[in-house]
Amino acid sequence: MSTVLYVIGNPEPARSSFTQELLDHIDQLEHLQVEKILLSEHLHDGRFLVNEMQAQLERAEALVIHAPVYWYGAPAIVKSWMDQTLTPGWAFPSHNSKLRGKSIALSLTIGASLESYQPGEANNHTLSTYFLPYRQAFEYCGMEWKGIAASQVPSTIPTKQAALEQFEKTQELFNEQG
């Protein structure tokens, strides 16, 4: 994997020390070509510049959407970006999608423990269950689903270390054979 597009779906990334540490780590990478989109900086009057978003997606070989989990899903800004950017004829049907063959992973931060996202625990379902519509949408666009990397925030370890570990977990998804 050489060209990765990180889509940052935190609606207030400047207020998130975890997001800031993750961005700092991404900026220091030398072995990967990385582009970033901070969705909050590209949303104007409820609209994204779709052609610009699509051009960035076309240049990338892999996509990572990083976002906090709000009420069992990504923030509304992520869904709005998907709704506006994944247009008919460009993103689907999958046989002529501009995203066909690209890889996708989610990088999520959650406020509860990872263990609580299991049947019978506080959140009663896995993160994979809650984020199945995202998987389905991207697979419908011909993308290769790599999975979900998640971390609890706040963490018992320093934020800088937690962000680095989250980045590494996300990268491991792309390195796994599937």
Helices and strands as residue ranges (DSSP letters): E 3-8, G 13-15, H 17-27, E 33-38, H 39-42, H 50-59, E 62-68, H 76-85, G 94-96, E 103-110, G 114-116, H 127-130, H 132-140, E 144-152, H 159-175
